[in-house]
Amino acid sequence: MKKLMIGAIAVVGLLSGPAMAADIAAGKAKAAVCAACHGADGIAVIPGYPNLKGQNEQYLVTSIKAYKNKERNGGLAAVMQAQASMLSDEDIANLAAYYASLK
């Protein structure tokens, strides 16, 4: 029974994770355009802009997708909506993984 329970937990863990690991190097390359506002190292260069360095990966994915889907509005959301509209789901995952990896 104990082995069955451990096996079930392992299967659930594998199924709940992303189907494919994000590519941090690809995220770094894609982040070049983000650097103008969020800094080359993920520390914002413009007051009032968020730092992305070390941010929670899932939060970044959710936020970028919300901009892409025009679910986030106000402030400079139009800028982020335009940028996010050009990103694929894979690009978003890679960017999120990259910024989350920065410590």
Biopython code that builds the backbone (N, CA, C, O; Angstrom):
import numpy as np
from Bio.PDB.StructureBuilder import StructureBuilder

atoms = [
    (1, "MET", "N", (0.829, -1.201, 0.000)),
    (1, "MET", "CA", (0.000, 0.000, 0.000)),
    (1, "MET", "C", (0.876, 1.269, 0.000)),
    (1, "MET", "O", (0.571, 2.250, -0.677)),
    (2, "LYS", "N", (1.961, 1.220, 0.772)),
    (2, "LYS", "CA", (2.854, 2.368, 0.857)),
    (2, "LYS", "C", (3.494, 2.661, -0.501)),
    (2, "LYS", "O", (3.600, 3.823, -0.893)),
    (3, "LYS", "N", (3.924, 1.618, -1.226)),
    (3, "LYS", "CA", (4.529, 1.788, -2.546)),
    (3, "LYS", "C", (3.524, 2.347, -3.538)),
    (3, "LYS", "O", (3.866, 3.180, -4.377)),
    (4, "LEU", "N", (2.281, 1.885, -3.441)),
    (4, "LEU", "CA", (1.221, 2.371, -4.329)),
    (4, "LEU", "C", (0.987, 3.866, -4.102)),
    (4, "LEU", "O", (0.820, 4.624, -5.058)),
    (5, "MET", "N", (0.977, 4.283, -2.845)),
    (5, "MET", "CA", (0.749, 5.686, -2.508)),
    (5, "MET", "C", (1.906, 6.548, -3.027)),
    (5, "MET", "O", (1.672, 7.623, -3.579)),
    (6, "ILE", "N", (3.136, 6.092, -2.856)),
    (6, "ILE", "CA", (4.300, 6.831, -3.337)),
    (6, "ILE", "C", (4.267, 6.931, -4.863)),
    (6, "ILE", "O", (4.573, 7.980, -5.430)),
    (7, "GLY", "N", (3.898, 5.840, -5.516)),
    (7, "GLY", "CA", (3.784, 5.843, -6.977)),
    (7, "GLY", "C", (2.720, 6.813, -7.451)),
    (7, "GLY", "O", (2.926, 7.535, -8.426)),
    (8, "ALA", "N", (1.588, 6.834, -6.773)),
    (8, "ALA", "CA", (0.497, 7.743, -7.149)),
    (8, "ALA", "C", (0.922, 9.193, -6.990)),
    (8, "ALA", "O", (0.613, 10.029, -7.839)),
    (9, "ILE", "N", (1.625, 9.493, -5.914)),
    (9, "ILE", "CA", (2.101, 10.867, -5.688)),
    (9, "ILE", "C", (3.095, 11.266, -6.768)),
    (9, "ILE", "O", (3.061, 12.398, -7.252)),
    (10, "ALA", "N", (3.973, 10.360, -7.149)),
    (10, "ALA", "CA", (4.955, 10.646, -8.197)),
    (10, "ALA", "C", (4.276, 10.928, -9.530)),
    (10, "ALA", "O", (4.667, 11.855, -10.238)),
    (11, "VAL", "N", (3.260, 10.135, -9.880)),
    (11, "VAL", "CA", (2.540, 10.336, -11.138)),
    (11, "VAL", "C", (1.828, 11.674, -11.142)),
    (11, "VAL", "O", (1.877, 12.397, -12.137)),
    (12, "VAL", "N", (1.167, 12.016, -10.042)),
    (12, "VAL", "CA", (0.474, 13.299, -9.955)),
    (12, "VAL", "C", (1.471, 14.447, -10.099)),
    (12, "VAL", "O", (1.184, 15.439, -10.769)),
    (13, "GLY", "N", (2.639, 14.314, -9.471)),
    (13, "GLY", "CA", (3.672, 15.343, -9.583)),
    (13, "GLY", "C", (4.152, 15.521, -11.004)),
    (13, "GLY", "O", (4.360, 16.649, -11.450)),
    (14, "LEU", "N", (4.331, 14.439, -11.719)),
    (14, "LEU", "CA", (4.779, 14.520, -13.110)),
    (14, "LEU", "C", (3.715, 15.122, -14.010)),
    (14, "LEU", "O", (4.034, 15.888, -14.919)),
    (15, "LEU", "N", (2.479, 14.792, -13.774)),
    (15, "LEU", "CA", (1.394, 15.290, -14.616)),
    (15, "LEU", "C", (1.056, 16.744, -14.332)),
    (15, "LEU", "O", (0.562, 17.443, -15.217)),
    (16, "SER", "N", (1.311, 17.212, -13.122)),
    (16, "SER", "CA", (0.941, 18.580, -12.782)),
    (16, "SER", "C", (1.984, 19.591, -13.233)),
    (16, "SER", "O", (1.687, 20.784, -13.295)),
    (17, "GLY", "N", (3.188, 19.153, -13.547)),
    (17, "GLY", "CA", (4.253, 20.059, -13.981)),
    (17, "GLY", "C", (4.099, 20.400, -15.446)),
    (17, "GLY", "O", (3.258, 19.822, -16.135)),
    (18, "PRO", "N", (4.908, 21.339, -15.933)),
    (18, "PRO", "CA", (4.835, 21.686, -17.345)),
    (18, "PRO", "C", (5.267, 20.506, -18.214)),
    (18, "PRO", "O", (6.095, 19.688, -17.812)),
    (19, "ALA", "N", (4.701, 20.437, -19.388)),
    (19, "ALA", "CA", (4.994, 19.330, -20.298)),
    (19, "ALA", "C", (6.445, 19.389, -20.767)),
    (19, "ALA", "O", (7.045, 18.364, -21.089)),
    (20, "MET", "N", (7.001, 20.600, -20.802)),
    (20, "MET", "CA", (8.346, 20.765, -21.310)),
    (20, "MET", "C", (9.043, 21.833, -20.466)),
    (20, "MET", "O", (8.460, 22.879, -20.184)),
    (21, "ALA", "N", (10.259, 21.577, -20.071)),
    (21, "ALA", "CA", (10.986, 22.556, -19.279)),
    (21, "ALA", "C", (11.292, 23.785, -20.129)),
    (21, "ALA", "O", (11.600, 23.686, -21.317)),
    (22, "ALA", "N", (11.198, 24.936, -19.487)),
    (22, "ALA", "CA", (11.480, 26.184, -20.198)),
    (22, "ALA", "C", (12.978, 26.300, -20.455)),
    (22, "ALA", "O", (13.793, 25.711, -19.746)),
    (23, "ASP", "N", (13.315, 27.054, -21.461)),
    (23, "ASP", "CA", (14.698, 27.249, -21.888)),
    (23, "ASP", "C", (15.184, 28.617, -21.397)),
    (23, "ASP", "O", (14.841, 29.651, -21.969)),
    (24, "ILE", "N", (15.980, 28.604, -20.335)),
    (24, "ILE", "CA", (16.453, 29.847, -19.732)),
    (24, "ILE", "C", (17.302, 30.653, -20.717)),
    (24, "ILE", "O", (17.185, 31.877, -20.775)),
    (25, "ALA", "N", (18.150, 29.982, -21.485)),
    (25, "ALA", "CA", (18.995, 30.685, -22.459)),
    (25, "ALA", "C", (18.145, 31.389, -23.512)),
    (25, "ALA", "O", (18.437, 32.522, -23.893)),
    (26, "ALA", "N", (17.098, 30.720, -23.980)),
    (26, "ALA", "CA", (16.190, 31.340, -24.956)),
    (26, "ALA", "C", (15.462, 32.520, -24.314)),
    (26, "ALA", "O", (15.234, 33.539, -24.966)),
    (27, "GLY", "N", (15.102, 32.384, -23.047)),
    (27, "GLY", "CA", (14.454, 33.484, -22.334)),
    (27, "GLY", "C", (15.367, 34.688, -22.213)),
    (27, "GLY", "O", (14.927, 35.828, -22.359)),
    (28, "LYS", "N", (16.640, 34.432, -21.946)),
    (28, "LYS", "CA", (17.616, 35.524, -21.845)),
    (28, "LYS", "C", (17.729, 36.255, -23.179)),
    (28, "LYS", "O", (17.770, 37.485, -23.215)),
    (29, "ALA", "N", (17.779, 35.511, -24.255)),
    (29, "ALA", "CA", (17.870, 36.127, -25.583)),
    (29, "ALA", "C", (16.619, 36.951, -25.893)),
    (29, "ALA", "O", (16.713, 38.049, -26.442)),
    (30, "LYS", "N", (15.467, 36.424, -25.543)),
    (30, "LYS", "CA", (14.199, 37.104, -25.809)),
    (30, "LYS", "C", (14.040, 38.336, -24.915)),
    (30, "LYS", "O", (13.309, 39.263, -25.264)),
    (31, "ALA", "N", (14.721, 38.352, -23.764)),
    (31, "ALA", "CA", (14.583, 39.435, -22.792)),
    (31, "ALA", "C", (15.292, 40.718, -23.212)),
    (31, "ALA", "O", (15.160, 41.738, -22.536)),
    (32, "ALA", "N", (16.034, 40.688, -24.302)),
    (32, "ALA", "CA", (16.770, 41.878, -24.730)),
    (32, "ALA", "C", (15.843, 43.084, -24.883)),
    (32, "ALA", "O", (16.205, 44.195, -24.494)),
    (33, "VAL", "N", (14.676, 42.880, -25.437)),
    (33, "VAL", "CA", (13.742, 43.990, -25.635)),
    (33, "VAL", "C", (13.157, 44.465, -24.293)),
    (33, "VAL", "O", (12.795, 45.634, -24.155)),
    (34, "CYS", "N", (13.069, 43.579, -23.327)),
    (34, "CYS", "CA", (12.531, 43.917, -22.002)),
    (34, "CYS", "C", (13.480, 44.828, -21.227)),
    (34, "CYS", "O", (13.061, 45.592, -20.357)),
    (35, "ALA", "N", (14.773, 44.730, -21.564)),
    (35, "ALA", "CA", (15.810, 45.451, -20.826)),
    (35, "ALA", "C", (15.626, 46.967, -20.868)),
    (35, "ALA", "O", (16.053, 47.660, -19.945)),
    (36, "ALA", "N", (15.011, 47.484, -21.900)),
    (36, "ALA", "CA", (14.828, 48.933, -22.016)),
    (36, "ALA", "C", (14.071, 49.507, -20.813)),
    (36, "ALA", "O", (14.343, 50.629, -20.385)),
    (37, "CYS", "N", (13.136, 48.751, -20.280)),
    (37, "CYS", "CA", (12.345, 49.219, -19.137)),
    (37, "CYS", "C", (12.666, 48.460, -17.853)),
    (37, "CYS", "O", (12.693, 49.044, -16.770)),
    (38, "HIS", "N", (12.906, 47.167, -17.976)),
    (38, "HIS", "CA", (13.081, 46.310, -16.801)),
    (38, "HIS", "C", (14.547, 46.033, -16.477)),
    (38, "HIS", "O", (14.840, 45.281, -15.548)),
    (39, "GLY", "N", (15.472, 46.630, -17.233)),
    (39, "GLY", "CA", (16.898, 46.497, -16.970)),
    (39, "GLY", "C", (17.489, 45.215, -17.516)),
    (39, "GLY", "O", (16.819, 44.185, -17.587)),
    (40, "ALA", "N", (18.755, 45.290, -17.901)),
    (40, "ALA", "CA", (19.450, 44.128, -18.462)),
    (40, "ALA", "C", (19.573, 43.006, -17.447)),
    (40, "ALA", "O", (19.661, 41.836, -17.819)),
    (41, "ASP", "N", (19.580, 43.358, -16.163)),
    (41, "ASP", "CA", (19.705, 42.358, -15.111)),
    (41, "ASP", "C", (18.376, 42.108, -14.385)),
    (41, "ASP", "O", (18.344, 41.456, -13.342)),
    (42, "GLY", "N", (17.279, 42.633, -14.951)),
    (42, "GLY", "CA", (15.962, 42.437, -14.341)),
    (42, "GLY", "C", (15.618, 43.449, -13.267)),
    (42, "GLY", "O", (14.571, 43.347, -12.628)),
    (43, "ILE", "N", (16.489, 44.423, -13.063)),
    (43, "ILE", "CA", (16.212, 45.507, -12.122)),
    (43, "ILE", "C", (15.798, 46.718, -12.951)),
    (43, "ILE", "O", (16.572, 47.216, -13.768)),
    (44, "ALA", "N", (14.578, 47.183, -12.734)),
    (44, "ALA", "CA", (13.998, 48.244, -13.548)),
    (44, "ALA", "C", (14.869, 49.491, -13.572)),
    (44, "ALA", "O", (15.415, 49.904, -12.550)),
    (45, "VAL", "N", (14.988, 50.080, -14.752)),
    (45, "VAL", "CA", (15.772, 51.301, -14.929)),
    (45, "VAL", "C", (14.892, 52.550, -14.897)),
    (45, "VAL", "O", (15.400, 53.670, -14.864)),
    (46, "ILE", "N", (13.593, 52.359, -14.905)),
    (46, "ILE", "CA", (12.645, 53.469, -14.887)),
    (46, "ILE", "C", (11.844, 53.379, -13.586)),
    (46, "ILE", "O", (11.241, 52.343, -13.303)),
    (47, "PRO", "N", (11.832, 54.458, -12.792)),
    (47, "PRO", "CA", (11.066, 54.429, -11.543)),
    (47, "PRO", "C", (9.599, 54.057, -11.802)),
    (47, "PRO", "O", (8.979, 54.547, -12.746)),
    (48, "GLY", "N", (9.071, 53.196, -10.960)),
    (48, "GLY", "CA", (7.686, 52.780, -11.090)),
    (48, "GLY", "C", (7.492, 51.513, -11.907)),
    (48, "GLY", "O", (6.410, 50.926, -11.889)),
    (49, "TYR", "N", (8.513, 51.089, -12.617)),
    (49, "TYR", "CA", (8.437, 49.842, -13.379)),
    (49, "TYR", "C", (8.859, 48.694, -12.473)),
    (49, "TYR", "O", (9.741, 48.868, -11.632)),
    (50, "PRO", "N", (8.253, 47.538, -12.625)),
    (50, "PRO", "CA", (8.578, 46.425, -11.714)),
    (50, "PRO", "C", (9.923, 45.768, -12.032)),
    (50, "PRO", "O", (10.338, 45.658, -13.185)),
    (51, "ASN", "N", (10.579, 45.339, -10.957)),
    (51, "ASN", "CA", (11.778, 44.514, -11.094)),
    (51, "ASN", "C", (11.313, 43.096, -11.422)),
    (51, "ASN", "O", (10.349, 42.609, -10.832)),
    (52, "LEU", "N", (11.981, 42.441, -12.344)),
    (52, "LEU", "CA", (11.626, 41.080, -12.728)),
    (52, "LEU", "C", (12.614, 40.056, -12.177)),
    (52, "LEU", "O", (12.312, 38.864, -12.124)),
    (53, "LYS", "N", (13.773, 40.511, -11.776)),
    (53, "LYS", "CA", (14.822, 39.636, -11.251)),
    (53, "LYS", "C", (14.311, 38.844, -10.045)),
    (53, "LYS", "O", (13.855, 39.417, -9.055)),
    (54, "GLY", "N", (14.399, 37.502, -10.152)),
    (54, "GLY", "CA", (14.017, 36.640, -9.048)),
    (54, "GLY", "C", (12.522, 36.529, -8.803)),
    (54, "GLY", "O", (12.099, 35.926, -7.817)),
    (55, "GLN", "N", (11.725, 37.098, -9.682)),
    (55, "GLN", "CA", (10.266, 37.045, -9.520)),
    (55, "GLN", "C", (9.774, 35.602, -9.665)),
    (55, "GLN", "O", (10.411, 34.793, -10.339)),
    (56, "ASN", "N", (8.667, 35.291, -9.046)),
    (56, "ASN", "CA", (8.067, 33.965, -9.125)),
    (56, "ASN", "C", (7.724, 33.634, -10.576)),
    (56, "ASN", "O", (7.056, 34.411, -11.259)),
    (57, "GLU", "N", (8.187, 32.476, -11.037)),
    (57, "GLU", "CA", (8.024, 32.086, -12.439)),
    (57, "GLU", "C", (6.557, 32.013, -12.867)),
    (57, "GLU", "O", (6.190, 32.536, -13.919)),
    (58, "GLN", "N", (5.726, 31.371, -12.059)),
    (58, "GLN", "CA", (4.319, 31.225, -12.436)),
    (58, "GLN", "C", (3.614, 32.577, -12.444)),
    (58, "GLN", "O", (2.736, 32.817, -13.273)),
    (59, "TYR", "N", (3.993, 33.456, -11.528)),
    (59, "TYR", "CA", (3.422, 34.804, -11.513)),
    (59, "TYR", "C", (3.743, 35.538, -12.809)),
    (59, "TYR", "O", (2.879, 36.196, -13.388)),
    (60, "LEU", "N", (4.989, 35.421, -13.260)),
    (60, "LEU", "CA", (5.371, 36.076, -14.512)),
    (60, "LEU", "C", (4.585, 35.515, -15.693)),
    (60, "LEU", "O", (4.113, 36.274, -16.540)),
    (61, "VAL", "N", (4.441, 34.201, -15.756)),
    (61, "VAL", "CA", (3.664, 33.584, -16.846)),
    (61, "VAL", "C", (2.242, 34.119, -16.834)),
    (61, "VAL", "O", (1.721, 34.549, -17.864)),
    (62, "THR", "N", (1.621, 34.090, -15.667)),
    (62, "THR", "CA", (0.231, 34.553, -15.541)),
    (62, "THR", "C", (0.102, 36.025, -15.917)),
    (62, "THR", "O", (-0.839, 36.410, -16.611)),
    (63, "SER", "N", (1.039, 36.844, -15.463)),
    (63, "SER", "CA", (0.986, 38.281, -15.742)),
    (63, "SER", "C", (1.160, 38.587, -17.226)),
    (63, "SER", "O", (0.408, 39.375, -17.799)),
    (64, "ILE", "N", (2.153, 37.960, -17.836)),
    (64, "ILE", "CA", (2.389, 38.230, -19.263)),
    (64, "ILE", "C", (1.205, 37.759, -20.097)),
    (64, "ILE", "O", (0.802, 38.435, -21.044)),
    (65, "LYS", "N", (0.649, 36.608, -19.752)),
    (65, "LYS", "CA", (-0.525, 36.117, -20.493)),
    (65, "LYS", "C", (-1.724, 37.040, -20.290)),
    (65, "LYS", "O", (-2.522, 37.231, -21.207)),
    (66, "ALA", "N", (-1.851, 37.610, -19.098)),
    (66, "ALA", "CA", (-2.947, 38.554, -18.847)),
    (66, "ALA", "C", (-2.786, 39.804, -19.711)),
    (66, "ALA", "O", (-3.771, 40.321, -20.238)),
    (67, "TYR", "N", (-1.563, 40.287, -19.859)),
    (67, "TYR", "CA", (-1.334, 41.415, -20.769)),
    (67, "TYR", "C", (-1.651, 41.006, -22.205)),
    (67, "TYR", "O", (-2.312, 41.743, -22.936)),
    (68, "LYS", "N", (-1.186, 39.849, -22.596)),
    (68, "LYS", "CA", (-1.409, 39.371, -23.967)),
    (68, "LYS", "C", (-2.902, 39.279, -24.282)),
    (68, "LYS", "O", (-3.334, 39.604, -25.388)),
    (69, "ASN", "N", (-3.682, 38.833, -23.297)),
    (69, "ASN", "CA", (-5.136, 38.678, -23.477)),
    (69, "ASN", "C", (-5.912, 39.947, -23.153)),
    (69, "ASN", "O", (-7.142, 39.932, -23.111)),
    (70, "LYS", "N", (-5.192, 41.052, -22.921)),
    (70, "LYS", "CA", (-5.776, 42.362, -22.596)),
    (70, "LYS", "C", (-6.666, 42.298, -21.362)),
    (70, "LYS", "O", (-7.690, 42.977, -21.281)),
    (71, "GLU", "N", (-6.259, 41.472, -20.404)),
    (71, "GLU", "CA", (-6.973, 41.353, -19.134)),
    (71, "GLU", "C", (-6.382, 42.279, -18.079)),
    (71, "GLU", "O", (-6.986, 42.491, -17.028)),
    (72, "ARG", "N", (-5.212, 42.829, -18.355)),
    (72, "ARG", "CA", (-4.585, 43.811, -17.466)),
    (72, "ARG", "C", (-4.630, 45.152, -18.181)),
    (72, "ARG", "O", (-4.199, 45.277, -19.327)),
    (73, "ASN", "N", (-5.159, 46.151, -17.484)),
    (73, "ASN", "CA", (-5.346, 47.473, -18.087)),
    (73, "ASN", "C", (-4.859, 48.547, -17.133)),
    (73, "ASN", "O", (-4.492, 48.270, -15.991)),
    (74, "GLY", "N", (-4.864, 49.776, -17.621)),
    (74, "GLY", "CA", (-4.466, 50.904, -16.794)),
    (74, "GLY", "C", (-2.970, 51.157, -16.881)),
    (74, "GLY", "O", (-2.201, 50.309, -17.334)),
    (75, "GLY", "N", (-2.581, 52.332, -16.439)),
    (75, "GLY", "CA", (-1.168, 52.689, -16.453)),
    (75, "GLY", "C", (-0.565, 52.521, -17.829)),
    (75, "GLY", "O", (-1.094, 53.036, -18.814)),
    (76, "LEU", "N", (0.518, 51.818, -17.899)),
    (76, "LEU", "CA", (1.203, 51.576, -19.169)),
    (76, "LEU", "C", (0.903, 50.187, -19.711)),
    (76, "LEU", "O", (1.723, 49.598, -20.417)),
    (77, "ALA", "N", (-0.273, 49.665, -19.380)),
    (77, "ALA", "CA", (-0.654, 48.320, -19.834)),
    (77, "ALA", "C", (-0.625, 48.217, -21.355)),
    (77, "ALA", "O", (-0.318, 47.153, -21.892)),
    (78, "ALA", "N", (-0.935, 49.288, -22.047)),
    (78, "ALA", "CA", (-0.946, 49.249, -23.514)),
    (78, "ALA", "C", (0.440, 48.892, -24.061)),
    (78, "ALA", "O", (0.550, 48.195, -25.070)),
    (79, "VAL", "N", (1.485, 49.365, -23.401)),
    (79, "VAL", "CA", (2.850, 49.045, -23.824)),
    (79, "VAL", "C", (3.100, 47.547, -23.642)),
    (79, "VAL", "O", (3.600, 46.876, -24.545)),
    (80, "MET", "N", (2.745, 47.034, -22.465)),
    (80, "MET", "CA", (2.955, 45.611, -22.194)),
    (80, "MET", "C", (2.055, 44.737, -23.068)),
    (80, "MET", "O", (2.471, 43.662, -23.499)),
    (81, "GLN", "N", (0.843, 45.181, -23.329)),
    (81, "GLN", "CA", (-0.054, 44.412, -24.208)),
    (81, "GLN", "C", (0.563, 44.262, -25.592)),
    (81, "GLN", "O", (0.528, 43.181, -26.180)),
    (82, "ALA", "N", (1.124, 45.340, -26.107)),
    (82, "ALA", "CA", (1.756, 45.297, -27.434)),
    (82, "ALA", "C", (2.954, 44.350, -27.431)),
    (82, "ALA", "O", (3.124, 43.559, -28.358)),
    (83, "GLN", "N", (3.777, 44.430, -26.395)),
    (83, "GLN", "CA", (4.946, 43.552, -26.310)),
    (83, "GLN", "C", (4.520, 42.089, -26.154)),
    (83, "GLN", "O", (5.048, 41.208, -26.833)),
    (84, "ALA", "N", (3.577, 41.842, -25.269)),
    (84, "ALA", "CA", (3.123, 40.473, -24.990)),
    (84, "ALA", "C", (2.427, 39.850, -26.191)),
    (84, "ALA", "O", (2.475, 38.633, -26.374)),
    (85, "SER", "N", (1.786, 40.667, -27.005)),
    (85, "SER", "CA", (1.057, 40.135, -28.167)),
    (85, "SER", "C", (1.983, 39.438, -29.161)),
    (85, "SER", "O", (1.541, 38.616, -29.963)),
    (86, "MET", "N", (3.267, 39.774, -29.101)),
    (86, "MET", "CA", (4.236, 39.187, -30.033)),
    (86, "MET", "C", (4.885, 37.911, -29.491)),
    (86, "MET", "O", (5.721, 37.307, -30.163)),
    (87, "LEU", "N", (4.502, 37.502, -28.278)),
    (87, "LEU", "CA", (5.121, 36.348, -27.643)),
    (87, "LEU", "C", (4.264, 35.091, -27.758)),
    (87, "LEU", "O", (3.045, 35.143, -27.597)),
    (88, "SER", "N", (4.907, 33.974, -28.035)),
    (88, "SER", "CA", (4.220, 32.680, -28.012)),
    (88, "SER", "C", (4.190, 32.191, -26.564)),
    (88, "SER", "O", (4.857, 32.757, -25.699)),
    (89, "ASP", "N", (3.418, 31.145, -26.308)),
    (89, "ASP", "CA", (3.397, 30.563, -24.966)),
    (89, "ASP", "C", (4.789, 30.070, -24.576)),
    (89, "ASP", "O", (5.181, 30.164, -23.413)),
    (90, "GLU", "N", (5.528, 29.549, -25.544)),
    (90, "GLU", "CA", (6.889, 29.080, -25.281)),
    (90, "GLU", "C", (7.804, 30.254, -24.925)),
    (90, "GLU", "O", (8.623, 30.144, -24.013)),
    (91, "ASP", "N", (7.671, 31.373, -25.639)),
    (91, "ASP", "CA", (8.452, 32.572, -25.328)),
    (91, "ASP", "C", (8.162, 33.030, -23.907)),
    (91, "ASP", "O", (9.077, 33.368, -23.156)),
    (92, "ILE", "N", (6.889, 33.039, -23.541)),
    (92, "ILE", "CA", (6.476, 33.487, -22.202)),
    (92, "ILE", "C", (7.080, 32.581, -21.138)),
    (92, "ILE", "O", (7.607, 33.065, -20.136)),
    (93, "ALA", "N", (7.006, 31.278, -21.346)),
    (93, "ALA", "CA", (7.586, 30.327, -20.387)),
    (93, "ALA", "C", (9.089, 30.535, -20.265)),
    (93, "ALA", "O", (9.636, 30.491, -19.163)),
    (94, "ASN", "N", (9.755, 30.761, -21.386)),
    (94, "ASN", "CA", (11.201, 30.957, -21.371)),
    (94, "ASN", "C", (11.586, 32.257, -20.661)),
    (94, "ASN", "O", (12.533, 32.280, -19.875)),
    (95, "LEU", "N", (10.860, 33.324, -20.936)),
    (95, "LEU", "CA", (11.123, 34.595, -20.258)),
    (95, "LEU", "C", (10.917, 34.466, -18.754)),
    (95, "LEU", "O", (11.740, 34.932, -17.966)),
    (96, "ALA", "N", (9.829, 33.841, -18.368)),
    (96, "ALA", "CA", (9.530, 33.668, -16.945)),
    (96, "ALA", "C", (10.619, 32.848, -16.255)),
    (96, "ALA", "O", (11.047, 33.180, -15.149)),
    (97, "ALA", "N", (11.060, 31.789, -16.902)),
    (97, "ALA", "CA", (12.109, 30.943, -16.336)),
    (97, "ALA", "C", (13.414, 31.732, -16.197)),
    (97, "ALA", "O", (14.118, 31.610, -15.194)),
    (98, "TYR", "N", (13.724, 32.532, -17.202)),
    (98, "TYR", "CA", (14.941, 33.334, -17.160)),
    (98, "TYR", "C", (14.919, 34.315, -15.987)),
    (98, "TYR", "O", (15.845, 34.335, -15.177)),
    (99, "TYR", "N", (13.867, 35.125, -15.894)),
    (99, "TYR", "CA", (13.814, 36.121, -14.826)),
    (99, "TYR", "C", (13.747, 35.469, -13.450)),
    (99, "TYR", "O", (14.338, 35.979, -12.498)),
    (100, "ALA", "N", (13.044, 34.361, -13.331)),
    (100, "ALA", "CA", (12.969, 33.644, -12.049)),
    (100, "ALA", "C", (14.324, 33.077, -11.649)),
    (100, "ALA", "O", (14.613, 32.930, -10.462)),
    (101, "SER", "N", (15.152, 32.761, -12.633)),
    (101, "SER", "CA", (16.465, 32.167, -12.341)),
    (101, "SER", "C", (17.484, 33.176, -11.841)),
    (101, "SER", "O", (18.501, 32.792, -11.264)),
    (102, "LEU", "N", (17.226, 34.461, -12.054)),
    (102, "LEU", "CA", (18.164, 35.491, -11.633)),
    (102, "LEU", "C", (18.096, 35.667, -10.119)),
    (102, "LEU", "O", (17.021, 35.866, -9.551)),
    (103, "LYS", "N", (19.223, 35.592, -9.496)),
    (103, "LYS", "CA", (19.247, 35.730, -8.017)),
    (103, "LYS", "C", (20.138, 36.874, -7.607)),
    (103, "LYS", "O", (20.285, 37.145, -6.415)),
]
sb = StructureBuilder()
sb.init_structure("model")
sb.init_model(0)
sb.init_chain("A")
sb.init_seg("    ")
for serial, (resi, resn, name, xyz) in enumerate(atoms, 1):
    if name == "N":
        sb.init_residue(resn, " ", resi, " ")
    sb.init_atom(name, np.array(xyz, "f"), 0.0, 1.0, " ", f" {name:<3s}", serial, name[0])
structure = sb.get_structure()
